[in-house]
Amino acid sequence: MLKLLRPAVTRVLTPLGRALARRGISPNLITVLGTLGVAAGALGFYPRGQLFAGSVVITVFVLADLLDGVLARMTGTGSTFGAFLDSTLDRVGDAAVFSGLILWFMSSGQSVLAGVALFCLVAGAVVSYAKARAEGLGLNCDVGLAERGERLLVVLVAAGLGGLGVPYILAAGLWLLAAASAFTAGQRILHVYRQTVPT
């Protein structure tokens, strides 16, 4: 769903990409710095209950996930390793976001929400792995209700609004995300099944 916004975001990021290209900054460096920023924002702010500030910092660095691709296309330096690095570090960033929330929930006695956040983390990893494994087998698996962009949008908006004092929004967002992630994993498994098992 958020793929529809990618061309507009790319246009916005193109001037920054040009500036970085002129300075010889590599897309892989942007990928690494973006992940470090996401991890620092999530693990530095969320465990202390500073949900709004953490969400703002994370959102700024999540844009690096788009900027590295813009820079790679602009400079013609895209590579297989770059794609691998980007996907691998995406998992690190996702783990940091949910780990930060889990730490805060545990320290504030919200063990049920800690469990829901843990489920979201694991289900999100399964969703991503299902696609990677299917594509490694030469199959198409570009389906699903809640891809990474949607999952990040839900958790960051819910955490940010929760940090501003909106009641129940973080709990509702996490339960919604848990259901959507489980559904998406099922969608991808079914999609691969239909491609591989004769009917």
C-alpha positions as semicolon CSV with decimal commas, in nm:
position;residue;x (nm);y (nm);z (nm)
1;M;0,000;0,000;0,000
2;L;0,277;0,246;0,090
3;K;0,449;0,156;-0,236
4;L;0,212;0,405;-0,398
5;L;0,383;0,685;-0,203
6;R;0,736;0,581;-0,296
7;P;0,759;0,791;-0,618
8;A;0,655;1,106;-0,430
9;V;0,901;1,039;-0,146
10;T;1,173;0,969;-0,402
11;R;1,113;1,310;-0,563
12;V;1,143;1,479;-0,223
13;L;1,467;1,295;-0,139
14;T;1,631;1,343;-0,481
15;P;1,792;1,683;-0,401
16;L;1,946;1,540;-0,083
17;G;2,062;1,239;-0,283
18;R;2,235;1,469;-0,532
19;A;2,410;1,657;-0,251
20;L;2,535;1,332;-0,098
21;A;2,647;1,201;-0,437
22;R;2,856;1,516;-0,494
23;R;3,034;1,447;-0,166
24;G;3,107;1,087;-0,259
25;I;2,885;0,936;0,013
26;S;2,808;0,571;-0,060
27;P;2,458;0,419;-0,035
28;N;2,593;0,149;0,198
29;L;2,713;0,414;0,443
30;I;2,365;0,570;0,442
31;T;2,216;0,225;0,510
32;V;2,444;0,167;0,809
33;L;2,396;0,518;0,952
34;G;2,019;0,490;0,911
35;T;2,011;0,163;1,102
36;L;2,233;0,301;1,378
37;G;2,004;0,602;1,408
38;V;1,691;0,387;1,428
39;A;1,851;0,165;1,692
40;A;1,974;0,463;1,894
41;G;1,632;0,628;1,881
42;A;1,446;0,312;1,976
43;L;1,677;0,190;2,251
44;G;1,765;0,536;2,381
45;F;1,412;0,678;2,411
46;Y;1,153;0,399;2,420
47;P;1,277;0,215;2,733
48;R;1,253;0,545;2,926
49;G;0,893;0,598;2,812
50;Q;0,984;0,887;2,579
51;L;0,767;0,749;2,304
52;F;0,701;1,064;2,105
53;A;1,064;1,176;2,093
54;G;1,174;0,823;2,005
55;S;0,921;0,797;1,725
56;V;1,034;1,129;1,574
57;V;1,401;1,026;1,580
58;I;1,324;0,682;1,435
59;T;1,110;0,830;1,158
60;V;1,389;1,065;1,050
61;F;1,634;0,776;1,022
62;V;1,381;0,542;0,857
63;L;1,389;0,782;0,563
64;A;1,748;0,666;0,509
65;D;1,594;0,336;0,402
66;L;1,460;0,522;0,099
67;L;1,753;0,758;0,060
68;D;2,009;0,481;0,012
69;G;1,808;0,346;-0,281
70;V;1,772;0,693;-0,436
71;L;2,147;0,749;-0,401
72;A;2,233;0,407;-0,547
73;R;2,016;0,468;-0,855
74;M;2,148;0,821;-0,899
75;T;2,515;0,721;-0,883
76;G;2,480;0,382;-1,051
77;T;2,642;0,218;-0,749
78;G;2,363;-0,025;-0,666
79;S;2,494;-0,374;-0,599
80;T;2,390;-0,718;-0,487
81;F;2,576;-0,665;-0,160
82;G;2,399;-0,332;-0,110
83;A;2,059;-0,497;-0,147
84;F;2,164;-0,773;0,093
85;L;2,297;-0,521;0,346
86;D;1,980;-0,312;0,326
87;S;1,750;-0,608;0,386
88;T;1,964;-0,747;0,666
89;L;1,990;-0,417;0,852
90;D;1,614;-0,363;0,812
91;R;1,571;-0,661;1,044
92;V;1,811;-0,503;1,294
93;G;1,615;-0,177;1,290
94;D;1,282;-0,357;1,335
95;A;1,424;-0,556;1,627
96;A;1,546;-0,237;1,794
97;V;1,205;-0,068;1,765
98;F;1,011;-0,354;1,920
99;S;1,282;-0,431;2,176
100;G;1,269;-0,071;2,297
101;L;0,893;-0,096;2,341
102;I;0,920;-0,436;2,513
103;L;1,173;-0,297;2,762
104;W;0,943;-0,007;2,843
105;F;0,638;-0,230;2,882
106;M;0,827;-0,465;3,113
107;S;0,965;-0,184;3,329
108;S;0,620;-0,026;3,361
109;G;0,441;-0,351;3,449
110;Q;0,258;-0,391;3,117
111;S;0,350;-0,753;3,057
112;V;0,056;-0,825;2,825
113;L;0,159;-0,547;2,587
114;A;0,518;-0,665;2,611
115;G;0,397;-1,003;2,488
116;V;0,201;-0,844;2,203
117;A;0,505;-0,640;2,098
118;L;0,717;-0,956;2,106
119;F;0,461;-1,131;1,887
120;C;0,472;-0,838;1,642
121;L;0,851;-0,864;1,626
122;V;0,848;-1,238;1,559
123;A;0,556;-1,224;1,313
124;G;0,723;-0,940;1,123
125;A;1,041;-1,146;1,094
126;V;0,838;-1,440;0,962
127;V;0,669;-1,216;0,704
128;S;1,006;-1,090;0,580
129;Y;1,167;-1,435;0,586
130;A;0,878;-1,593;0,394
131;K;0,930;-1,350;0,107
132;A;1,310;-1,385;0,110
133;R;1,294;-1,765;0,119
134;A;1,034;-1,782;-0,157
135;E;1,235;-1,552;-0,381
136;G;1,547;-1,760;-0,304
137;L;1,357;-2,056;-0,444
138;G;1,270;-1,861;-0,759
139;L;0,908;-1,797;-0,660
140;N;0,707;-1,478;-0,644
141;C;0,595;-1,366;-0,298
142;D;0,521;-0,997;-0,341
143;V;0,187;-1,012;-0,160
144;G;0,060;-0,916;0,180
145;L;-0,153;-0,676;0,377
146;A;0,119;-0,554;0,615
147;E;0,461;-0,525;0,456
148;R;0,749;-0,360;0,638
149;G;0,646;-0,005;0,553
150;E;0,295;-0,054;0,681
151;R;0,418;-0,224;0,997
152;L;0,659;0,059;1,076
153;L;0,393;0,321;1,004
154;V;0,147;0,159;1,246
155;V;0,394;0,114;1,532
156;L;0,555;0,458;1,497
157;V;0,224;0,645;1,474
158;A;0,076;0,447;1,763
159;A;0,384;0,495;1,981
160;G;0,413;0,864;1,893
161;L;0,049;0,938;1,969
162;G;0,072;0,728;2,284
163;G;0,366;0,942;2,389
164;L;0,149;1,251;2,343
165;G;-0,106;1,107;2,583
166;V;-0,369;0,967;2,344
167;P;-0,528;0,689;2,553
168;Y;-0,530;0,327;2,436
169;I;-0,379;0,412;2,096
170;L;-0,054;0,221;2,147
171;A;-0,232;-0,090;2,273
172;A;-0,481;-0,073;1,985
173;G;-0,203;-0,021;1,733
174;L;-0,003;-0,319;1,859
175;W;-0,303;-0,554;1,864
176;L;-0,393;-0,441;1,511
177;L;-0,035;-0,491;1,400
178;A;-0,019;-0,837;1,556
179;A;-0,332;-0,945;1,370
180;A;-0,219;-0,787;1,041
181;S;0,128;-0,946;1,064
182;A;-0,015;-1,291;1,134
183;F;-0,259;-1,250;0,845
184;T;0,021;-1,139;0,610
185;A;0,237;-1,438;0,705
186;G;-0,057;-1,661;0,623
187;Q;-0,112;-1,482;0,292
188;R;0,248;-1,541;0,189
189;I;0,250;-1,906;0,292
190;L;-0,073;-1,964;0,098
191;H;0,063;-1,777;-0,204
192;V;0,373;-1,998;-0,215
193;Y;0,162;-2,310;-0,158
194;R;-0,052;-2,226;-0,462
195;Q;0,261;-2,187;-0,676
196;T;0,420;-2,514;-0,565
197;V;0,145;-2,766;-0,491
198;P;-0,055;-2,899;-0,787
199;T;-0,430;-2,869;-0,750
